[in-house]
Amino acid sequence: MKEENSKIEKKSSFLRFLYTASKTLLVFILLLLNVITLALATPSIQNSLSDKITGFLTARTGFEVSLNHINLNLSKGLQLADVLILDLNKDTLLSAKPSIQVCSEM
């Protein structure tokens, strides 16, 4: 009888642990998503992201890619300011001033 009660108690304590751990993980994931969203909304992060994107595209394609600013807004979408793409002969492939609206509604 005591062995059965011990097994039931172990099982219920494991289920409580599993429930608590899953709740904690869910809260952590939600907080992490909020932090990422808030970080992407700051202009300094957006400018840093702009520099990384232009560097990556220039290295990958060999074209000169220039992007002045990225504006990521949850309500307005993604806006790219002063986009310029030059080919290997320095001919203009794309020039968009003042900006390109990539996604208007999210």
N, C-alpha and C positions, 0 to 999 in steps of 0.2 A: 504494500500500500504506500509506504513511504517512497519507494522507488518511482512509482507512477506519479505521485505528487511532485517529486523532484524533476522528472522529465517534463511535466506540464509547466512547472515554474521556469525551467530553462528555456522551453519553447516560447513561452509568453514574454520572457525578458528579451530573448533574441528578436521577437517581432516588435517589441517596443523600441529596441535599439535601431532596428531597420527603419521603422516609421520615423523616428527622430532624425536619423541620418539622412533620409530622403527629404524631409522637410528642410533641414539645414542646407542641403545641396541645392534645392530649388530656390531658396532665399538667396544663396550665394550667387547662383546663375543670374537671377533677376537683378541683383545689385551690380554685378559685373556688366550686364547689358546697359544699365542706366549710366554707369560710369563711362563706358565707351561712347554712348550717345552724347553725353555732356561734353566729353573730351573732343569729339568731332565737331561740336558746335562752337568751339572757341577759335577765334581767328588765327592765333599763333599755331595751333595744330593744323589748321587748314592750309596755312602758308607752308608749313613744313611738308605736308602731304603733297602740295603743289610742286615743291622742289624735288621731292623723291620721284614723283610721277614723270616730270619732264626729264630728269636724269635717266630714268629707266627707259623711257621711250627713245631718247636720243641714243643711248647705248645700244638698244635692241635694233633700231631701224637704220641708224646712221644718218637720219634726217635731223636737222636742227629744230627742236621743239621748244617753244617758248610759251609759258602760261603764267600770267601775272598773279592771278588770285583764283582760289576756289571758294565758293560760297555754298556750303551744304546746310540746307534748312529743311526741317521735317515737313513744314507746311508748303514751302515753295519748290522744293526739290533741289537739284544740283545746277549751279550756275558757274560757268567757266568764263573768266574775264581776260580779255586781250590775248586770244589764242593766235599763235603764229607757227606755222609749220613750213620749213624750207627744205627742199630736196638737196641732193648732193651737189648740184650746180648752183645752189643758192636761189633757185626760182621758187616763188611762192606757191605752195600747194593749198594752204588754207590760211586765211586771215580773217579773224572775227573780232571786230571792235565795235562796241565796248564789251559785249559778252554773248555767250551762247547759253540758252536755257535748255538743259539736257532733259530734265524731268520736271514738268510743271505741277503735277499732282501725284502725291505718294499715298 
